[in-house]
Amino acid sequence: MNIIYYKQAVKVLEHMDYATKHRIKCGIESMPKGDIKKLRGHIELYRLRIGDWRILFSYIDNETVLIEKISTRGEVYKGV
């Protein structure tokens, strides 16, 4: 599976401590396993839950995932 990151998602990952970054990267790489749900009110947007962190993503095609936003539970849904 190909994974493409938006610039904002890369910036968030760069500022994380190693343990959290590792957990999130492992969660993203193991998709479609995990706690994934489709967001209500959005046609193509999904979320992956890893602890208190949320990853918003969409599928470009069957083999490509676009990571759009990574943030904490309270902040990720603002502006979506």
Secondary structure, DSSP 8 states (H G I E B T S, - for coil): -EEEE-HHHHHHHHTS-HHHHHHHHHHHHTTTSSEEEE-TT-SS-EEEEETTEEEEEEEEETTEEEEEEEEETTTTTTT-
